[in-house]
Amino acid sequence: MERYELRMVYHESWKELFDKWESKINKIEESLNDFEDINKIYPPPHEVFRVFELDVYEIQILFMGMDPYHNSGEAMGLAFSVNQDCKIPPSLRNIYKEIRNEFPDRNYEYPHGDLRRWFYEEKIFLLNSALTVYENRAGSHMGLWEKFTDDVIRYISEKNSECIYLLLGNHAKKKKNYIQQTDRIIEGVHPSPLSASRGFFGSGIFQQVEDKLGHFIHWGI
């Protein structure tokens, strides 16, 4: 019988966390296999822990999302990011728009929504509160994963005192309870179409990130 089998592949810097959570993650896996059609769980199981390929000590920015995109073929293990052949989602389109407005001289172009360059080269940790989702059911797996990802944030705060935390929207802002370095937190309005015009656009949020880091980030993809 086909199963949704998680592959706990991660950088060695996360070993302490995954050792602590191994049995609980196995229980999460069992819960995922109770869903009626495991082929409608996104992202594919081999991509669920993609974000943990990054060394915890190298993270420059934690950029917090909610849960993966719930349409087939979109989610790929990084918050806000989609596979290159997918249409750019509305929230990411608004992120791109704000970046171009903040840095007009940099002439950024965004032909797709794949943010792997941000992740691998700029060391932006694109973490969702839930690591999986069921097709067309936003938030469907939040209860399975949220305690784990809360602990991920706590772990980063313990191991990496230089990380900047970019928390957009009320859900993300709740995560500041797990962050020791409160002076490294930047909060703002969520970039979704429902809220972007109420304070995200024109916020200068990405310039604030660079100011706190003290250096330039290449926001191009």
N, C-alpha and C positions, 0 to 999 in steps of 0.2 A: 504493500500500500504506500502510495506517495505521501511524503511528509515534508513539512516546512522545517528544514533543519538549519538552525543558526550556526554560523562558523565564527567562533570567537578568535579572530585573527586581529592582533593589535601590536603596537610598538611595545617593546619590553618595559618602557617607563610606566605602563598602565598595569603591570602584572599584579601589584599589590591590590589594586582595586578589583581586578577580575577574579583574583583568588578569593576575595571576600564575597563576591557576588555570584560565583559559578553555580552554586546549587539553586539560587533564586532565579538566575537566568534560565537554567534548565526547566524550572517550573513555568517561566514565561513562555518558553518554547512549547511546553505541553498545552498551555492555554491557547496559543496560536493555532495549534493543530485541532482544537475543538471547533474552530470556525467552519462554516458549511462548505466553503470552497477556498482551499489554501492558495490556489492560483490567483485569487483576488486580494492577496495580501501584498502590500508594497512597502519598501522596495524588494527586489529578489533577495533571498536569504543570504547570499554571499556578499551583499552590499550593505547589510544592516549596520555593521560595525566599521564601515569605511573610515569614518571620522577619527577612529582611534589608531589609524596608521601614523598620525602625527605625534611626534615626541612631545610629551606634556611640558617639558622644559623649554621647548621652542615656540610654544603658542604665543603669538603677539596679541591677538584679538579673539575673544569669544563673542561670536555673533549668534544670538539666541533666536531660534524659531520655535514653532509649536509642534506640528507633526508633519510627516512627509506628504507630498502631493498625492491625492487619492485617485488620480486617473491613470489608466494603464500606460506603462512605458515612461512615465515622467520621473518618479522618485529614483534617486541613485545614491542615497546614503549621506548626503550633505544638505543641510538646511538651505532653503531658498533656491537651490540648484536643480536643474533638470538636464536630461540628456540633450545633446546638441541638436538632434532632429526634432525636438519638441518645440511647440510654440512657447514664447517667453511668458510666464505667468504674470498676472497683473501686479502683484506686490513687488516682484523683481523688476518689472518694467518701471515702477515708481522709484525703486532704489537707483536704478540706472539714471533716471531723469534727474533725481536730486544730485547725484554725483557729478553729472555733466554740468548742472547749474552751479555747483560749488566750485568746480575746477574747469572753467570754460577754456582756459589756455592749454589744457592738456589734450584736448581733442579726442576724448575717449569715444570709441565706437563699440557697440554691443550687438553683434550679429546673432547671438544665441544666448542661452541661459545656463550654460555649463560653467560652473564656478570653480572647477578643479584647479585652475591656475592660482586663484586666491588662496586656496587651501594649501597646495603643495609649495608654492613659491613665496607667498606673502605670509604664510603661517596663520591664516584666519581659520579658527576652529568653528565650523558651521554646524552647531549642535541643535537638534530638535529636542523638545521635551519628551516626545514619544518617538521611538525609533522605527515603528511600523504603523501602518494604518490599513483598514479594510476599504476596498473599492467603494467610492462615493459615500463614505461615512467619516467625515472629518471628526477627529477626536476619538475615534472608536477604540483606540488602544492606549489612550492617555493613562488610564488607571493601571495598566500593566507596567508601564515604563517610568512613570514620573519620579518615583522614589529613587530609582537607579540614576536617572539623569540629574536629580538634585545632588546625589552623592558625587557624581562626576564633577559638578561645579565646585563642591566643597573640596574635592581632591585637587583640582586645579589651583584653587586658592591656597591650599596647603603647600603645594609643590612649586608654584610659579608666582612669585610676588610681583612680577613685572607685567603680567597679563592685563589688558584692558577689556572690560566687560561692556558690550554694546547691547543694551536691553531696550527693545522697542515694543511698546504696547503693554497693557496692564498685566497680561500673563507673564511676560518676560520680566517685568519689574519685580514680581514676587520672588525671583531668584536671588535678589540681593541679600536675602536672609542667610544665604550660604557662602557669602563672599566676605572675607576678612578685610580686604583692602578697599574700604568704601570710597577712598579717594580715586580709585581706578575705575569707578562705575560711571558710565554715560547712559542716561535715560532719555527716551523720546517717544513720540507717537508712532504707532504701527504704520507701515507703508501700504497697507491694504487700501483698495479703492474707497472703502467705507470711511476711512479715517485720515488718509494721507493729506487731504486738503485742510484738515483741522490741526495742523501743526507740524506735520512731517516735512512737507515742502517748505523750503526756506529756513529750515532749522539749523543748517550748518553742521549737522551731526557728524559728517565724515571729516570735516576740518577739525572738529573737536577731538576726534580720535587721533588724528595726526598730531595735534597740539599736545595731547597727553603723552603720546608715545615719544614725541620729540624728534620725529623724523617722517619723511615722505613714505606714503604707501602707493604702490602702483595699482590703481583700482581697475585697470583694464583687464580684459579676459583673453 
